[in-house]
Amino acid sequence: MNSLAEQQKLYAELLIRIGINLQPGQAMRLSAELAHRDFVRQVVAAAYQAGAKYVHVDWLDEQLNHSRYTYSTPEYLDFFPEYEVARHQQMVEEGWCRLSLVGPEFPDLMNDVEPTKIRRVGAARMKKLKFYAQAVMTNHLQWCVAAVPTAAWAQKVFAHLDESAAVAQLWRVILQTCRADQADPISAWQQHDKRLNRVVDFMAQNQVRAIRYLDPTPAADGQPSTDLTVGLTDKPAWVAASSTTPAGVDFFPNIPTEEVFTTPHCMRTHGWVRTSKPGFPLGRTLENAYFRFDQGRVVEYRADAGQDVLEQFFEIPGTDRLGEASLVDVRSPVNQSGVIFHETLFDENAVCHIAFGSAYPDGVEGGSQLSNDELTALGVNESDAHLDLMIGTPTMNVRGLCADGSEVTIMHKGQFTDTVLQR
């Protein structure tokens, strides 16, 4: 087996060659926290070795953001500079690919910040950069999100270990769940992509038009913990693992990824659902949340932790409807690790999840080529925010309602059936 240093090098190369699939002569944008600097150097080297024209690093420091939230004159929270708009326009026009590294240096830093301040700053940014977000959401740019351990994050995940041991353990788990510990990680990802796309083929062949998440485990009120039916658009498309730009370049938006997802119709969700892992609206922690939907809209919600931040989140237009419905087998390497990562990139790839807010056009047939008006007419939700929340459990069943009125079993006790996987 390769040493940790060798696996880290393979991981950096994987993110460049499979994650964003950087093309020779292409410029690249990399965002990372200051604590990621050692790994960033490996990634930048791998990018130039792959033929990058130029690599720009956006260094992030959440303490600076915290200072703004805490001390800024309130009316200045809505300010966003025009030079940021100009550089994002250049990145879109020139087709820069983007790699985002996550892994918080200060995991709970924002816990004392008023959620309304975070919402206002985010809204001001999104208002000016919506064109860039749309270029990413429609896959006109290759993009990938991946993770790097930090000391504080590692000790939050592995609280029983000292700092050095926790960081080493988190590295091991990340490399394993990202398949970077295998002899040929690129080949491993290509095979994984094929396997997940069997689910895509099953959904298309059976013309699934709605999915029902049912966890029969009784809740305190005696009802099933979750009984949520998510209706899809009239032209649904399912997406797994890799995506493709209009120019035909394949890439993986998330590493790791274990999900198969689609875009719901924003008016066709009803029932109720409970979260099974923590979520992070506006950078704050949400735990044990309950949502009830009627005609696509959240009409009731509550949470053991994070109720106040949910109230602020739902102030953002469009966030009270779904933009994504995803299927994840509980046998995924992320879930089998037994770790709660407190990081959406990983936790959403452990179990089934849904997302409130903005929808990916890829979830409808030919969506990336449709106008906003055409997408709206198909029931695709629009919002300036996107929040993934995990709902899957080892006792959850998922059934599909097909166009001809028949039903198919997609998952039983959290696992894809053999029929779905075409075994």
Residue pairs with C-beta under 8 A, 6 or more apart in sequence:
1 181
2 10
2 181
4 168
4 171
4 172
4 175
7 175
7 180
7 181
8 39
8 42
8 171
8 175
8 180
9 42
9 46
10 180
10 185
11 174
11 175
11 178
11 180
11 185
12 39
12 42
12 43
12 45
12 46
13 46
14 178
14 179
14 180
14 185
14 186
14 189
14 255
15 43
15 46
15 99
15 144
15 146
15 255
16 22
16 43
16 46
16 47
16 50
16 99
17 46
17 50
17 186
18 185
18 186
18 189
18 251
18 252
18 255
19 99
19 144
19 146
19 251
19 252
19 255
20 28
20 97
20 98
20 99
20 142
20 143
20 144
20 251
21 97
21 142
21 249
21 250
21 251
21 252
22 28
22 47
22 50
22 51
22 52
22 97
22 142
23 51
23 97
23 249
24 50
24 51
25 51
25 53
26 51
26 52
26 53
26 95
26 96
26 97
27 52
27 53
27 54
27 55
27 56
27 91
27 94
27 95
27 96
27 97
28 47
28 52
28 54
28 55
28 56
28 96
28 97
28 98
28 99
29 55
29 56
29 58
29 91
29 96
29 97
29 98
29 99
30 40
30 43
30 44
30 47
30 55
30 56
30 57
30 58
30 98
30 99
30 100
30 101
31 57
31 58
31 60
31 98
31 99
31 100
31 101
32 39
32 40
32 57
32 58
32 59
32 60
32 100
32 101
32 148
33 59
33 60
33 61
33 62
33 101
33 103
33 104
33 105
33 148
33 150
34 59
34 60
34 61
34 105
35 103
35 105
35 148
35 150
35 151
36 101
36 103
36 148
36 150
39 101
39 148
40 57
40 101
43 99
43 101
44 55
44 57
47 55
48 55
56 96
61 105
62 104
62 105
62 106
62 109
62 110
63 106
63 109
65 121
66 106
66 109
66 110
66 113
68 77
68 121
69 77
69 110
69 113
69 114
69 117
69 118
69 121
70 113
77 117
77 120
77 121
77 124
78 120
78 121
78 123
78 124
79 124
80 124
80 125
80 127
80 128
80 129
82 128
84 128
84 129
85 128
85 129
88 129
88 131
88 132
89 131
89 132
90 96
91 98
91 132
91 141
92 131
92 132
92 135
92 140
92 141
95 140
95 141
96 141
97 141
97 142
97 143
97 251
98 136
98 141
98 142
98 143
98 144
99 143
99 144
99 145
99 146
100 143
100 144
100 145
100 146
101 145
101 146
101 147
101 148
102 145
102 146
102 147
102 148
102 343
102 345
103 147
103 148
103 149
103 150
103 153
103 343
104 150
104 152
104 153
104 343
105 150
105 151
105 152
105 153
106 152
107 152
107 153
107 156
107 342
108 156
108 285
110 118
110 282
110 283
110 284
111 284
111 285
113 283
115 282
115 284
115 308
115 309
115 311
115 312
115 313
116 312
116 315
118 282
118 283
118 284
118 312
119 282
119 312
119 313
119 315
119 316
122 282
122 384
122 385
123 316
123 384
126 133
126 384
126 385
127 384
130 384
133 358
135 141
136 143
137 358
137 360
137 361
138 361
138 362
138 367
138 368
139 243
139 244
139 245
139 246
139 253
139 362
139 368
140 245
140 246
140 368
141 245
142 245
142 249
142 251
143 251
143 253
144 251
144 252
144 253
144 254
144 255
145 253
145 254
145 255
145 345
146 178
146 254
146 255
146 345
147 174
147 343
147 345
147 346
148 174
149 167
149 170
149 171
149 174
150 167
151 163
151 166
151 167
153 170
153 342
153 343
154 161
154 163
154 166
154 167
154 169
154 170
155 161
155 163
155 166
156 342
157 166
157 170
157 339
157 340
157 341
157 342
158 165
158 166
158 169
158 170
161 169
172 181
173 337
173 339
174 180
174 346
175 181
176 333
176 337
177 256
177 333
177 334
177 337
177 346
177 349
178 185
178 255
178 256
179 185
179 188
179 189
179 192
179 256
179 333
182 188
189 241
189 252
189 255
192 241
193 240
193 241
193 242
193 252
195 421
196 240
196 241
196 257
196 258
196 259
196 260
197 240
197 241
198 420
198 421
198 422
199 238
199 240
199 260
199 327
199 416
199 420
199 421
200 238
200 239
200 240
200 260
201 422
202 408
202 410
202 419
202 420
202 422
203 236
203 238
203 260
203 262
203 400
204 237
204 238
206 400
206 402
206 408
207 402
207 403
207 404
208 232
208 236
208 400
208 401
208 402
208 408
208 410
209 231
209 232
209 234
209 236
209 400
209 401
209 402
209 403
210 229
210 230
210 231
210 232
210 268
210 400
210 401
211 229
211 230
211 232
211 325
211 327
211 398
211 399
211 400
211 401
211 410
212 227
212 228
212 229
212 230
212 271
212 398
212 399
212 400
212 401
213 226
213 227
213 228
213 229
213 230
213 273
213 352
213 391
213 396
213 398
214 224
214 226
214 227
214 228
214 396
214 397
214 398
214 399
215 224
215 225
215 226
215 227
215 274
215 393
215 395
215 396
215 397
216 224
216 225
216 395
216 397
217 224
217 225
217 393
217 395
218 224
218 225
219 225
219 274
223 272
225 274
225 393
226 271
226 272
226 273
226 274
226 391
226 393
226 396
227 271
227 272
227 273
228 269
228 270
228 271
228 272
228 273
228 293
228 354
228 391
229 269
229 270
229 271
229 401
230 264
230 268
230 269
230 322
230 325
230 354
231 264
231 265
231 267
231 268
231 269
231 296
232 262
232 263
232 264
232 265
232 268
232 325
233 263
233 264
233 265
233 363
233 364
233 378
233 379
233 380
234 265
234 378
234 379
235 364
235 365
235 366
235 378
236 262
236 263
236 363
236 364
236 365
237 262
237 263
237 362
237 363
237 364
237 365
237 367
238 260
238 261
238 262
238 363
239 260
239 261
239 262
239 360
239 362
239 363
240 259
240 260
240 261
241 252
241 257
242 250
242 251
242 252
243 250
243 251
243 252
243 253
243 362
244 250
244 251
245 251
246 368
246 369
254 345
254 349
256 333
256 334
256 345
256 346
256 349
257 349
258 328
258 329
258 332
258 333
258 334
258 349
258 350
259 326
259 327
259 328
259 348
259 349
259 353
260 326
260 327
260 328
261 324
261 325
261 326
261 327
261 360
261 363
262 324
262 325
262 326
262 363
263 323
263 324
263 325
263 359
263 360
263 361
263 362
263 363
263 364
263 367
263 380
263 381
264 296
264 322
264 323
264 324
264 325
264 359
264 363
264 379
264 381
265 296
265 378
265 379
265 380
266 296
266 321
266 322
266 323
266 359
266 379
266 380
266 381
267 295
267 296
267 321
267 379
268 295
268 296
268 379
269 293
269 296
269 321
269 322
270 293
270 294
270 295
270 296
271 292
271 293
272 290
272 291
272 292
272 293
273 290
273 291
273 293
273 354
273 391
274 288
274 289
274 290
274 291
274 391
275 286
275 287
275 288
275 289
275 290
275 303
275 389
275 390
275 391
276 351
276 390
276 391
276 392
276 393
277 340
277 347
277 350
277 351
277 390
278 285
278 286
278 287
278 340
278 342
278 347
279 285
279 286
279 287
279 289
279 306
279 344
279 387
279 388
279 389
279 390
280 286
280 342
280 344
281 306
281 309
281 310
281 312
281 313
281 387
282 309
282 312
282 313
284 306
284 309
285 305
285 306
285 342
286 303
286 305
286 306
286 309
286 310
286 389
287 303
287 304
287 305
287 306
288 303
288 304
288 305
289 301
289 302
289 303
289 304
289 306
289 310
289 389
290 300
290 301
290 302
290 303
291 298
291 300
291 301
292 298
292 299
292 300
292 301
293 299
293 322
296 321
296 322
297 320
297 321
298 314
298 320
298 321
298 356
301 310
301 314
303 310
313 319
313 356
313 385
313 387
314 320
316 357
316 383
316 384
316 385
317 383
317 384
318 357
318 358
318 381
318 382
318 383
318 384
318 385
319 356
319 357
319 383
319 385
319 387
320 356
321 356
321 357
321 381
321 383
322 354
322 355
322 356
322 359
322 381
323 355
323 356
323 357
323 358
323 359
323 360
323 380
323 381
323 383
323 386
324 353
324 354
324 355
324 359
324 360
324 363
324 386
324 388
325 354
325 355
326 348
326 352
326 353
326 354
326 355
326 388
327 352
327 398
327 410
327 411
327 416
328 335
328 348
328 349
328 350
328 351
328 352
328 353
328 392
329 411
329 414
329 415
329 416
330 350
330 351
330 392
330 393
330 394
330 413
330 414
330 415
331 415
332 349
332 350
332 351
334 341
334 346
334 347
334 349
334 350
335 350
335 351
339 346
340 347
341 347
344 388
347 390
348 388
348 390
350 390
350 392
351 390
351 391
351 392
351 393
351 396
351 414
352 390
352 391
352 392
352 396
352 398
352 411
352 414
353 388
353 389
353 390
353 391
353 392
354 388
354 389
354 391
355 386
355 387
355 388
355 389
356 383
356 385
356 386
356 387
356 389
357 381
357 383
357 384
357 385
357 386
357 387
358 381
358 382
358 383
358 384
358 385
358 386
359 375
359 380
359 381
359 382
360 367
361 367
361 368
361 370
361 375
361 380
362 368
363 380
364 370
364 375
364 378
364 380
367 375
367 380
370 378
372 382
375 382
376 382
392 414
393 414
394 413
394 414
395 413
395 414
396 411
396 413
396 414
397 409
397 411
397 412
397 413
398 409
398 410
398 411
399 407
399 408
399 409
399 410
400 407
400 408
400 409
400 410
401 407
402 408
408 419
409 417
409 419
410 416
410 417
410 420
411 417
411 420
